[in-house]
Amino acid sequence: MWTEKALQRFKQRIREITSRNRGHRVQDVIDELRRYVTGWMNYFGISHTYAAVRQLDHWIRRRLRCFYWFRGRRPTRPVTK
């Protein structure tokens, strides 16, 4: 069973992976996220109910969507003449 401290470390690592100013390609972030989450769930996933894991899944998907949407924005540069 995971503890609150382990859950906070997990969420912090997900925040680091999906940080919007990291400068990595979206596919690289997805690959890194997949490796980390798979390992974490293999270690902790069996002990918890489906509902708790599903809430984490929704939270991770939302973080990834925000990362993807942020990557589509481009900063505007002033026009110099």
PyMOL Python script that loads the backbone (N, CA, C, O; Angstrom):
from pymol import cmd

cmd.read_pdbstr("""\
ATOM      1  N   MET A   1       0.844  -1.184   0.000  1.00  0.00           N
ATOM      2  CA  MET A   1       0.000   0.000   0.000  1.00  0.00           C
ATOM      3  C   MET A   1       0.885   1.241   0.000  1.00  0.00           C
ATOM      4  O   MET A   1       1.842   1.334   0.768  1.00  0.00           O
ATOM      5  N   TRP A   2       0.554   2.195  -0.870  1.00  0.00           N
ATOM      6  CA  TRP A   2       1.378   3.391  -0.903  1.00  0.00           C
ATOM      7  C   TRP A   2       0.983   4.346   0.213  1.00  0.00           C
ATOM      8  O   TRP A   2      -0.173   4.392   0.636  1.00  0.00           O
ATOM      9  N   THR A   3       1.950   5.095   0.674  1.00  0.00           N
ATOM     10  CA  THR A   3       1.715   6.085   1.724  1.00  0.00           C
ATOM     11  C   THR A   3       1.488   7.441   1.083  1.00  0.00           C
ATOM     12  O   THR A   3       1.686   7.621  -0.119  1.00  0.00           O
ATOM     13  N   GLU A   4       1.074   8.378   1.897  1.00  0.00           N
ATOM     14  CA  GLU A   4       0.859   9.737   1.395  1.00  0.00           C
ATOM     15  C   GLU A   4       2.177  10.338   0.890  1.00  0.00           C
ATOM     16  O   GLU A   4       2.196  11.056  -0.110  1.00  0.00           O
ATOM     17  N   LYS A   5       3.258  10.044   1.582  1.00  0.00           N
ATOM     18  CA  LYS A   5       4.566  10.556   1.177  1.00  0.00           C
ATOM     19  C   LYS A   5       4.981   9.978  -0.173  1.00  0.00           C
ATOM     20  O   LYS A   5       5.507  10.702  -1.019  1.00  0.00           O
ATOM     21  N   ALA A   6       4.750   8.680  -0.384  1.00  0.00           N
ATOM     22  CA  ALA A   6       5.079   8.052  -1.667  1.00  0.00           C
ATOM     23  C   ALA A   6       4.233   8.639  -2.788  1.00  0.00           C
ATOM     24  O   ALA A   6       4.725   8.851  -3.896  1.00  0.00           O
ATOM     25  N   LEU A   7       2.962   8.901  -2.505  1.00  0.00           N
ATOM     26  CA  LEU A   7       2.082   9.496  -3.502  1.00  0.00           C
ATOM     27  C   LEU A   7       2.535  10.906  -3.862  1.00  0.00           C
ATOM     28  O   LEU A   7       2.498  11.291  -5.031  1.00  0.00           O
ATOM     29  N   GLN A   8       2.960  11.676  -2.865  1.00  0.00           N
ATOM     30  CA  GLN A   8       3.448  13.032  -3.129  1.00  0.00           C
ATOM     31  C   GLN A   8       4.730  13.009  -3.967  1.00  0.00           C
ATOM     32  O   GLN A   8       4.908  13.847  -4.851  1.00  0.00           O
ATOM     33  N   ARG A   9       5.628  12.046  -3.687  1.00  0.00           N
ATOM     34  CA  ARG A   9       6.852  11.907  -4.501  1.00  0.00           C
ATOM     35  C   ARG A   9       6.498  11.527  -5.936  1.00  0.00           C
ATOM     36  O   ARG A   9       7.105  12.026  -6.884  1.00  0.00           O
ATOM     37  N   PHE A  10       5.515  10.642  -6.091  1.00  0.00           N
ATOM     38  CA  PHE A  10       5.062  10.235  -7.418  1.00  0.00           C
ATOM     39  C   PHE A  10       4.541  11.435  -8.188  1.00  0.00           C
ATOM     40  O   PHE A  10       4.923  11.658  -9.337  1.00  0.00           O
ATOM     41  N   LYS A  11       3.668  12.208  -7.553  1.00  0.00           N
ATOM     42  CA  LYS A  11       3.093  13.373  -8.224  1.00  0.00           C
ATOM     43  C   LYS A  11       4.155  14.421  -8.542  1.00  0.00           C
ATOM     44  O   LYS A  11       4.093  15.067  -9.588  1.00  0.00           O
ATOM     45  N   GLN A  12       5.120  14.593  -7.654  1.00  0.00           N
ATOM     46  CA  GLN A  12       6.190  15.555  -7.909  1.00  0.00           C
ATOM     47  C   GLN A  12       7.011  15.130  -9.123  1.00  0.00           C
ATOM     48  O   GLN A  12       7.380  15.964  -9.949  1.00  0.00           O
ATOM     49  N   ARG A  13       7.294  13.848  -9.229  1.00  0.00           N
ATOM     50  CA  ARG A  13       8.065  13.354 -10.381  1.00  0.00           C
ATOM     51  C   ARG A  13       7.270  13.509 -11.669  1.00  0.00           C
ATOM     52  O   ARG A  13       7.845  13.834 -12.707  1.00  0.00           O
ATOM     53  N   ILE A  14       5.962  13.284 -11.624  1.00  0.00           N
ATOM     54  CA  ILE A  14       5.114  13.495 -12.805  1.00  0.00           C
ATOM     55  C   ILE A  14       5.139  14.969 -13.197  1.00  0.00           C
ATOM     56  O   ILE A  14       5.199  15.293 -14.383  1.00  0.00           O
ATOM     57  N   ARG A  15       5.092  15.858 -12.214  1.00  0.00           N
ATOM     58  CA  ARG A  15       5.168  17.294 -12.503  1.00  0.00           C
ATOM     59  C   ARG A  15       6.494  17.649 -13.163  1.00  0.00           C
ATOM     60  O   ARG A  15       6.529  18.485 -14.066  1.00  0.00           O
ATOM     61  N   GLU A  16       7.581  17.027 -12.727  1.00  0.00           N
ATOM     62  CA  GLU A  16       8.884  17.287 -13.332  1.00  0.00           C
ATOM     63  C   GLU A  16       8.927  16.784 -14.772  1.00  0.00           C
ATOM     64  O   GLU A  16       9.454  17.463 -15.654  1.00  0.00           O
ATOM     65  N   ILE A  17       8.381  15.613 -15.008  1.00  0.00           N
ATOM     66  CA  ILE A  17       8.391  15.046 -16.360  1.00  0.00           C
ATOM     67  C   ILE A  17       7.541  15.887 -17.301  1.00  0.00           C
ATOM     68  O   ILE A  17       7.935  16.107 -18.446  1.00  0.00           O
ATOM     69  N   THR A  18       6.381  16.364 -16.847  1.00  0.00           N
ATOM     70  CA  THR A  18       5.470  17.112 -17.711  1.00  0.00           C
ATOM     71  C   THR A  18       5.606  18.616 -17.540  1.00  0.00           C
ATOM     72  O   THR A  18       4.688  19.366 -17.869  1.00  0.00           O
ATOM     73  N   SER A  19       6.737  19.055 -17.031  1.00  0.00           N
ATOM     74  CA  SER A  19       6.973  20.487 -16.873  1.00  0.00           C
ATOM     75  C   SER A  19       6.930  21.155 -18.243  1.00  0.00           C
ATOM     76  O   SER A  19       7.527  20.664 -19.202  1.00  0.00           O
ATOM     77  N   ARG A  20       6.232  22.258 -18.326  1.00  0.00           N
ATOM     78  CA  ARG A  20       5.988  22.876 -19.621  1.00  0.00           C
ATOM     79  C   ARG A  20       7.189  23.614 -20.179  1.00  0.00           C
ATOM     80  O   ARG A  20       7.215  23.929 -21.369  1.00  0.00           O
ATOM     81  N   ASN A  21       8.175  23.897 -19.358  1.00  0.00           N
ATOM     82  CA  ASN A  21       9.340  24.631 -19.863  1.00  0.00           C
ATOM     83  C   ASN A  21      10.567  23.737 -19.963  1.00  0.00           C
ATOM     84  O   ASN A  21      11.697  24.220 -19.901  1.00  0.00           O
ATOM     85  N   ARG A  22      10.351  22.454 -20.116  1.00  0.00           N
ATOM     86  CA  ARG A  22      11.440  21.484 -20.168  1.00  0.00           C
ATOM     87  C   ARG A  22      12.128  21.431 -21.524  1.00  0.00           C
ATOM     88  O   ARG A  22      13.323  21.146 -21.596  1.00  0.00           O
ATOM     89  N   GLY A  23      11.402  21.698 -22.591  1.00  0.00           N
ATOM     90  CA  GLY A  23      11.993  21.755 -23.915  1.00  0.00           C
ATOM     91  C   GLY A  23      12.202  20.413 -24.584  1.00  0.00           C
ATOM     92  O   GLY A  23      13.080  20.293 -25.438  1.00  0.00           O
ATOM     93  N   HIS A  24      11.421  19.390 -24.224  1.00  0.00           N
ATOM     94  CA  HIS A  24      11.534  18.086 -24.865  1.00  0.00           C
ATOM     95  C   HIS A  24      10.375  17.881 -25.829  1.00  0.00           C
ATOM     96  O   HIS A  24       9.324  18.512 -25.719  1.00  0.00           O
ATOM     97  N   ARG A  25      10.599  16.977 -26.778  1.00  0.00           N
ATOM     98  CA  ARG A  25       9.516  16.632 -27.699  1.00  0.00           C
ATOM     99  C   ARG A  25       8.409  15.918 -26.936  1.00  0.00           C
ATOM    100  O   ARG A  25       8.656  15.300 -25.901  1.00  0.00           O
ATOM    101  N   VAL A  26       7.199  16.006 -27.449  1.00  0.00           N
ATOM    102  CA  VAL A  26       6.049  15.393 -26.796  1.00  0.00           C
ATOM    103  C   VAL A  26       6.226  13.879 -26.712  1.00  0.00           C
ATOM    104  O   VAL A  26       5.908  13.281 -25.684  1.00  0.00           O
ATOM    105  N   GLN A  27       6.723  13.259 -27.763  1.00  0.00           N
ATOM    106  CA  GLN A  27       6.893  11.810 -27.757  1.00  0.00           C
ATOM    107  C   GLN A  27       7.934  11.375 -26.725  1.00  0.00           C
ATOM    108  O   GLN A  27       7.779  10.324 -26.104  1.00  0.00           O
ATOM    109  N   ASP A  28       8.985  12.162 -26.536  1.00  0.00           N
ATOM    110  CA  ASP A  28       9.982  11.841 -25.510  1.00  0.00           C
ATOM    111  C   ASP A  28       9.376  11.908 -24.111  1.00  0.00           C
ATOM    112  O   ASP A  28       9.674  11.076 -23.254  1.00  0.00           O
ATOM    113  N   VAL A  29       8.534  12.893 -23.892  1.00  0.00           N
ATOM    114  CA  VAL A  29       7.871  13.032 -22.593  1.00  0.00           C
ATOM    115  C   VAL A  29       6.932  11.854 -22.359  1.00  0.00           C
ATOM    116  O   VAL A  29       6.886  11.312 -21.255  1.00  0.00           O
ATOM    117  N   ILE A  30       6.189  11.455 -23.377  1.00  0.00           N
ATOM    118  CA  ILE A  30       5.269  10.327 -23.245  1.00  0.00           C
ATOM    119  C   ILE A  30       6.040   9.048 -22.942  1.00  0.00           C
ATOM    120  O   ILE A  30       5.617   8.257 -22.099  1.00  0.00           O
ATOM    121  N   ASP A  31       7.161   8.839 -23.618  1.00  0.00           N
ATOM    122  CA  ASP A  31       7.969   7.640 -23.374  1.00  0.00           C
ATOM    123  C   ASP A  31       8.511   7.615 -21.947  1.00  0.00           C
ATOM    124  O   ASP A  31       8.457   6.583 -21.277  1.00  0.00           O
ATOM    125  N   GLU A  32       9.030   8.746 -21.485  1.00  0.00           N
ATOM    126  CA  GLU A  32       9.556   8.813 -20.114  1.00  0.00           C
ATOM    127  C   GLU A  32       8.439   8.619 -19.093  1.00  0.00           C
ATOM    128  O   GLU A  32       8.615   7.926 -18.091  1.00  0.00           O
ATOM    129  N   LEU A  33       7.312   9.225 -19.353  1.00  0.00           N
ATOM    130  CA  LEU A  33       6.162   9.087 -18.461  1.00  0.00           C
ATOM    131  C   LEU A  33       5.680   7.636 -18.414  1.00  0.00           C
ATOM    132  O   LEU A  33       5.346   7.129 -17.343  1.00  0.00           O
ATOM    133  N   ARG A  34       5.642   6.978 -19.551  1.00  0.00           N
ATOM    134  CA  ARG A  34       5.214   5.581 -19.608  1.00  0.00           C
ATOM    135  C   ARG A  34       6.142   4.686 -18.786  1.00  0.00           C
ATOM    136  O   ARG A  34       5.677   3.826 -18.038  1.00  0.00           O
ATOM    137  N   ARG A  35       7.451   4.889 -18.926  1.00  0.00           N
ATOM    138  CA  ARG A  35       8.407   4.077 -18.165  1.00  0.00           C
ATOM    139  C   ARG A  35       8.240   4.292 -16.666  1.00  0.00           C
ATOM    140  O   ARG A  35       8.235   3.329 -15.899  1.00  0.00           O
ATOM    141  N   TYR A  36       8.103   5.545 -16.242  1.00  0.00           N
ATOM    142  CA  TYR A  36       8.004   5.839 -14.812  1.00  0.00           C
ATOM    143  C   TYR A  36       6.703   5.304 -14.220  1.00  0.00           C
ATOM    144  O   TYR A  36       6.718   4.661 -13.171  1.00  0.00           O
ATOM    145  N   VAL A  37       5.594   5.562 -14.876  1.00  0.00           N
ATOM    146  CA  VAL A  37       4.286   5.145 -14.351  1.00  0.00           C
ATOM    147  C   VAL A  37       4.162   3.626 -14.344  1.00  0.00           C
ATOM    148  O   VAL A  37       3.603   3.059 -13.406  1.00  0.00           O
ATOM    149  N   THR A  38       4.670   2.966 -15.369  1.00  0.00           N
ATOM    150  CA  THR A  38       4.609   1.507 -15.405  1.00  0.00           C
ATOM    151  C   THR A  38       5.383   0.900 -14.247  1.00  0.00           C
ATOM    152  O   THR A  38       4.895  -0.017 -13.585  1.00  0.00           O
ATOM    153  N   GLY A  39       6.573   1.399 -14.001  1.00  0.00           N
ATOM    154  CA  GLY A  39       7.360   0.891 -12.881  1.00  0.00           C
ATOM    155  C   GLY A  39       6.693   1.153 -11.546  1.00  0.00           C
ATOM    156  O   GLY A  39       6.693   0.287 -10.670  1.00  0.00           O
ATOM    157  N   TRP A  40       6.131   2.328 -11.384  1.00  0.00           N
ATOM    158  CA  TRP A  40       5.485   2.681 -10.117  1.00  0.00           C
ATOM    159  C   TRP A  40       4.248   1.828  -9.882  1.00  0.00           C
ATOM    160  O   TRP A  40       4.008   1.364  -8.767  1.00  0.00           O
ATOM    161  N   MET A  41       3.466   1.623 -10.936  1.00  0.00           N
ATOM    162  CA  MET A  41       2.253   0.819 -10.792  1.00  0.00           C
ATOM    163  C   MET A  41       2.572  -0.657 -10.594  1.00  0.00           C
ATOM    164  O   MET A  41       1.832  -1.357  -9.902  1.00  0.00           O
ATOM    165  N   ASN A  42       3.659  -1.143 -11.189  1.00  0.00           N
ATOM    166  CA  ASN A  42       4.058  -2.524 -10.938  1.00  0.00           C
ATOM    167  C   ASN A  42       4.423  -2.723  -9.476  1.00  0.00           C
ATOM    168  O   ASN A  42       4.211  -3.800  -8.919  1.00  0.00           O
ATOM    169  N   TYR A  43       4.965  -1.697  -8.861  1.00  0.00           N
ATOM    170  CA  TYR A  43       5.359  -1.804  -7.463  1.00  0.00           C
ATOM    171  C   TYR A  43       4.173  -1.604  -6.521  1.00  0.00           C
ATOM    172  O   TYR A  43       4.013  -2.352  -5.557  1.00  0.00           O
ATOM    173  N   PHE A  44       3.341  -0.594  -6.798  1.00  0.00           N
ATOM    174  CA  PHE A  44       2.267  -0.231  -5.881  1.00  0.00           C
ATOM    175  C   PHE A  44       0.869  -0.588  -6.351  1.00  0.00           C
ATOM    176  O   PHE A  44      -0.043  -0.665  -5.528  1.00  0.00           O
ATOM    177  N   GLY A  45       0.665  -0.807  -7.638  1.00  0.00           N
ATOM    178  CA  GLY A  45      -0.668  -0.878  -8.214  1.00  0.00           C
ATOM    179  C   GLY A  45      -1.564  -1.988  -7.709  1.00  0.00           C
ATOM    180  O   GLY A  45      -2.783  -1.821  -7.668  1.00  0.00           O
ATOM    181  N   ILE A  46      -1.000  -3.103  -7.327  1.00  0.00           N
ATOM    182  CA  ILE A  46      -1.815  -4.249  -6.930  1.00  0.00           C
ATOM    183  C   ILE A  46      -2.531  -3.986  -5.608  1.00  0.00           C
ATOM    184  O   ILE A  46      -3.596  -4.548  -5.352  1.00  0.00           O
ATOM    185  N   SER A  47      -1.949  -3.137  -4.776  1.00  0.00           N
ATOM    186  CA  SER A  47      -2.452  -2.989  -3.420  1.00  0.00           C
ATOM    187  C   SER A  47      -3.645  -2.043  -3.299  1.00  0.00           C
ATOM    188  O   SER A  47      -4.296  -2.031  -2.254  1.00  0.00           O
ATOM    189  N   HIS A  48      -3.950  -1.267  -4.305  1.00  0.00           N
ATOM    190  CA  HIS A  48      -5.010  -0.274  -4.176  1.00  0.00           C
ATOM    191  C   HIS A  48      -6.218  -0.602  -5.037  1.00  0.00           C
ATOM    192  O   HIS A  48      -6.168  -1.419  -5.956  1.00  0.00           O
ATOM    193  N   THR A  49      -7.282   0.062  -4.700  1.00  0.00           N
ATOM    194  CA  THR A  49      -8.516  -0.139  -5.438  1.00  0.00           C
ATOM    195  C   THR A  49      -8.441   0.509  -6.810  1.00  0.00           C
ATOM    196  O   THR A  49      -7.594   1.363  -7.073  1.00  0.00           O
ATOM    197  N   TYR A  50      -9.320   0.094  -7.651  1.00  0.00           N
ATOM    198  CA  TYR A  50      -9.386   0.614  -9.011  1.00  0.00           C
ATOM    199  C   TYR A  50      -9.679   2.105  -9.014  1.00  0.00           C
ATOM    200  O   TYR A  50      -9.154   2.831  -9.858  1.00  0.00           O
ATOM    201  N   ALA A  51     -10.499   2.574  -8.096  1.00  0.00           N
ATOM    202  CA  ALA A  51     -10.889   3.987  -8.067  1.00  0.00           C
ATOM    203  C   ALA A  51      -9.694   4.901  -7.824  1.00  0.00           C
ATOM    204  O   ALA A  51      -9.574   5.945  -8.466  1.00  0.00           O
ATOM    205  N   ALA A  52      -8.811   4.522  -6.904  1.00  0.00           N
ATOM    206  CA  ALA A  52      -7.635   5.354  -6.614  1.00  0.00           C
ATOM    207  C   ALA A  52      -6.707   5.420  -7.814  1.00  0.00           C
ATOM    208  O   ALA A  52      -6.170   6.483  -8.124  1.00  0.00           O
ATOM    209  N   VAL A  53      -6.515   4.306  -8.486  1.00  0.00           N
ATOM    210  CA  VAL A  53      -5.648   4.275  -9.658  1.00  0.00           C
ATOM    211  C   VAL A  53      -6.287   5.056 -10.801  1.00  0.00           C
ATOM    212  O   VAL A  53      -5.590   5.725 -11.563  1.00  0.00           O
ATOM    213  N   ARG A  54      -7.586   4.974 -10.921  1.00  0.00           N
ATOM    214  CA  ARG A  54      -8.286   5.705 -11.980  1.00  0.00           C
ATOM    215  C   ARG A  54      -8.184   7.215 -11.775  1.00  0.00           C
ATOM    216  O   ARG A  54      -8.039   7.956 -12.747  1.00  0.00           O
ATOM    217  N   GLN A  55      -8.258   7.677 -10.542  1.00  0.00           N
ATOM    218  CA  GLN A  55      -8.087   9.105 -10.258  1.00  0.00           C
ATOM    219  C   GLN A  55      -6.687   9.567 -10.650  1.00  0.00           C
ATOM    220  O   GLN A  55      -6.523  10.642 -11.228  1.00  0.00           O
ATOM    221  N   LEU A  56      -5.687   8.763 -10.338  1.00  0.00           N
ATOM    222  CA  LEU A  56      -4.325   9.104 -10.752  1.00  0.00           C
ATOM    223  C   LEU A  56      -4.220   9.149 -12.266  1.00  0.00           C
ATOM    224  O   LEU A  56      -3.550  10.027 -12.810  1.00  0.00           O
ATOM    225  N   ASP A  57      -4.866   8.223 -12.956  1.00  0.00           N
ATOM    226  CA  ASP A  57      -4.839   8.190 -14.405  1.00  0.00           C
ATOM    227  C   ASP A  57      -5.431   9.464 -14.993  1.00  0.00           C
ATOM    228  O   ASP A  57      -4.872  10.035 -15.929  1.00  0.00           O
ATOM    229  N   HIS A  58      -6.563   9.912 -14.447  1.00  0.00           N
ATOM    230  CA  HIS A  58      -7.185  11.149 -14.927  1.00  0.00           C
ATOM    231  C   HIS A  58      -6.261  12.341 -14.699  1.00  0.00           C
ATOM    232  O   HIS A  58      -6.139  13.213 -15.559  1.00  0.00           O
ATOM    233  N   TRP A  59      -5.624  12.374 -13.556  1.00  0.00           N
ATOM    234  CA  TRP A  59      -4.727  13.483 -13.227  1.00  0.00           C
ATOM    235  C   TRP A  59      -3.526  13.502 -14.175  1.00  0.00           C
ATOM    236  O   TRP A  59      -3.130  14.569 -14.646  1.00  0.00           O
ATOM    237  N   ILE A  60      -2.944  12.338 -14.458  1.00  0.00           N
ATOM    238  CA  ILE A  60      -1.789  12.265 -15.355  1.00  0.00           C
ATOM    239  C   ILE A  60      -2.183  12.659 -16.777  1.00  0.00           C
ATOM    240  O   ILE A  60      -1.443  13.374 -17.452  1.00  0.00           O
ATOM    241  N   ARG A  61      -3.342  12.195 -17.229  1.00  0.00           N
ATOM    242  CA  ARG A  61      -3.801  12.555 -18.577  1.00  0.00           C
ATOM    243  C   ARG A  61      -4.027  14.054 -18.702  1.00  0.00           C
ATOM    244  O   ARG A  61      -3.719  14.647 -19.736  1.00  0.00           O
ATOM    245  N   ARG A  62      -4.564  14.667 -17.655  1.00  0.00           N
ATOM    246  CA  ARG A  62      -4.768  16.120 -17.675  1.00  0.00           C
ATOM    247  C   ARG A  62      -3.432  16.854 -17.758  1.00  0.00           C
ATOM    248  O   ARG A  62      -3.305  17.821 -18.509  1.00  0.00           O
ATOM    249  N   ARG A  63      -2.424  16.398 -16.984  1.00  0.00           N
ATOM    250  CA  ARG A  63      -1.089  17.005 -17.031  1.00  0.00           C
ATOM    251  C   ARG A  63      -0.498  16.888 -18.442  1.00  0.00           C
ATOM    252  O   ARG A  63       0.104  17.832 -18.954  1.00  0.00           O
ATOM    253  N   LEU A  64      -0.677  15.731 -19.051  1.00  0.00           N
ATOM    254  CA  LEU A  64      -0.125  15.517 -20.385  1.00  0.00           C
ATOM    255  C   LEU A  64      -0.844  16.374 -21.430  1.00  0.00           C
ATOM    256  O   LEU A  64      -0.208  16.906 -22.340  1.00  0.00           O
ATOM    257  N   ARG A  65      -2.154  16.507 -21.303  1.00  0.00           N
ATOM    258  CA  ARG A  65      -2.903  17.382 -22.218  1.00  0.00           C
ATOM    259  C   ARG A  65      -2.425  18.821 -22.101  1.00  0.00           C
ATOM    260  O   ARG A  65      -2.226  19.493 -23.113  1.00  0.00           O
ATOM    261  N   CYS A  66      -2.241  19.295 -20.882  1.00  0.00           N
ATOM    262  CA  CYS A  66      -1.757  20.664 -20.676  1.00  0.00           C
ATOM    263  C   CYS A  66      -0.371  20.841 -21.276  1.00  0.00           C
ATOM    264  O   CYS A  66      -0.086  21.876 -21.879  1.00  0.00           O
ATOM    265  N   PHE A  67       0.495  19.842 -21.118  1.00  0.00           N
ATOM    266  CA  PHE A  67       1.828  19.900 -21.705  1.00  0.00           C
ATOM    267  C   PHE A  67       1.722  20.002 -23.225  1.00  0.00           C
ATOM    268  O   PHE A  67       2.396  20.824 -23.844  1.00  0.00           O
ATOM    269  N   TYR A  68       0.876  19.168 -23.822  1.00  0.00           N
ATOM    270  CA  TYR A  68       0.721  19.152 -25.270  1.00  0.00           C
ATOM    271  C   TYR A  68       0.153  20.473 -25.778  1.00  0.00           C
ATOM    272  O   TYR A  68       0.639  21.007 -26.775  1.00  0.00           O
ATOM    273  N   TRP A  69      -0.858  21.003 -25.115  1.00  0.00           N
ATOM    274  CA  TRP A  69      -1.457  22.268 -25.536  1.00  0.00           C
ATOM    275  C   TRP A  69      -0.469  23.411 -25.406  1.00  0.00           C
ATOM    276  O   TRP A  69      -0.434  24.303 -26.254  1.00  0.00           O
ATOM    277  N   PHE A  70       0.326  23.391 -24.361  1.00  0.00           N
ATOM    278  CA  PHE A  70       1.300  24.459 -24.143  1.00  0.00           C
ATOM    279  C   PHE A  70       2.357  24.446 -25.242  1.00  0.00           C
ATOM    280  O   PHE A  70       2.838  25.502 -25.653  1.00  0.00           O
ATOM    281  N   ARG A  71       2.723  23.249 -25.722  1.00  0.00           N
ATOM    282  CA  ARG A  71       3.743  23.141 -26.764  1.00  0.00           C
ATOM    283  C   ARG A  71       3.257  23.762 -28.072  1.00  0.00           C
ATOM    284  O   ARG A  71       4.083  24.169 -28.888  1.00  0.00           O
ATOM    285  N   GLY A  72       1.955  23.847 -28.298  1.00  0.00           N
ATOM    286  CA  GLY A  72       1.427  24.401 -29.532  1.00  0.00           C
ATOM    287  C   GLY A  72       1.491  25.911 -29.578  1.00  0.00           C
ATOM    288  O   GLY A  72       1.415  26.503 -30.655  1.00  0.00           O
ATOM    289  N   ARG A  73       1.629  26.540 -28.428  1.00  0.00           N
ATOM    290  CA  ARG A  73       1.692  27.996 -28.394  1.00  0.00           C
ATOM    291  C   ARG A  73       3.092  28.458 -28.760  1.00  0.00           C
ATOM    292  O   ARG A  73       4.081  27.837 -28.370  1.00  0.00           O
ATOM    293  N   ARG A  74       3.170  29.502 -29.475  1.00  0.00           N
ATOM    294  CA  ARG A  74       4.459  30.083 -29.838  1.00  0.00           C
ATOM    295  C   ARG A  74       4.507  31.512 -29.295  1.00  0.00           C
ATOM    296  O   ARG A  74       3.526  32.248 -29.399  1.00  0.00           O
ATOM    297  N   PRO A  75       5.620  31.896 -28.731  1.00  0.00           N
ATOM    298  CA  PRO A  75       5.711  33.278 -28.266  1.00  0.00           C
ATOM    299  C   PRO A  75       5.717  34.234 -29.453  1.00  0.00           C
ATOM    300  O   PRO A  75       6.297  33.941 -30.499  1.00  0.00           O
ATOM    301  N   THR A  76       5.086  35.343 -29.283  1.00  0.00           N
ATOM    302  CA  THR A  76       5.054  36.333 -30.359  1.00  0.00           C
ATOM    303  C   THR A  76       6.260  37.234 -30.223  1.00  0.00           C
ATOM    304  O   THR A  76       6.613  37.659 -29.122  1.00  0.00           O
ATOM    305  N   ARG A  77       6.882  37.518 -31.333  1.00  0.00           N
ATOM    306  CA  ARG A  77       8.059  38.380 -31.337  1.00  0.00           C
ATOM    307  C   ARG A  77       7.656  39.726 -31.933  1.00  0.00           C
ATOM    308  O   ARG A  77       6.873  39.794 -32.880  1.00  0.00           O
ATOM    309  N   PRO A  78       8.198  40.777 -31.369  1.00  0.00           N
ATOM    310  CA  PRO A  78       7.867  42.086 -31.941  1.00  0.00           C
ATOM    311  C   PRO A  78       8.506  42.227 -33.325  1.00  0.00           C
ATOM    312  O   PRO A  78       9.616  41.756 -33.574  1.00  0.00           O
ATOM    313  N   VAL A  79       7.790  42.870 -34.183  1.00  0.00           N
ATOM    314  CA  VAL A  79       8.274  43.086 -35.537  1.00  0.00           C
ATOM    315  C   VAL A  79       9.240  44.256 -35.506  1.00  0.00           C
ATOM    316  O   VAL A  79       8.886  45.356 -35.081  1.00  0.00           O
ATOM    317  N   THR A  80      10.455  44.013 -35.957  1.00  0.00           N
ATOM    318  CA  THR A  80      11.463  45.090 -36.003  1.00  0.00           C
ATOM    319  C   THR A  80      11.700  45.461 -37.443  1.00  0.00           C
ATOM    320  O   THR A  80      11.764  44.600 -38.321  1.00  0.00           O
ATOM    321  N   LYS A  81      11.830  46.745 -37.678  1.00  0.00           N
ATOM    322  CA  LYS A  81      12.082  47.229 -39.051  1.00  0.00           C
ATOM    323  C   LYS A  81      13.344  48.027 -39.085  1.00  0.00           C
ATOM    324  O   LYS A  81      13.733  48.522 -40.143  1.00  0.00           O
TER     325      LYS A  81
END
""", "prot")
cmd.dss("prot")
cmd.show_as("cartoon", "prot")
cmd.util.cbc("prot")
cmd.orient("prot")
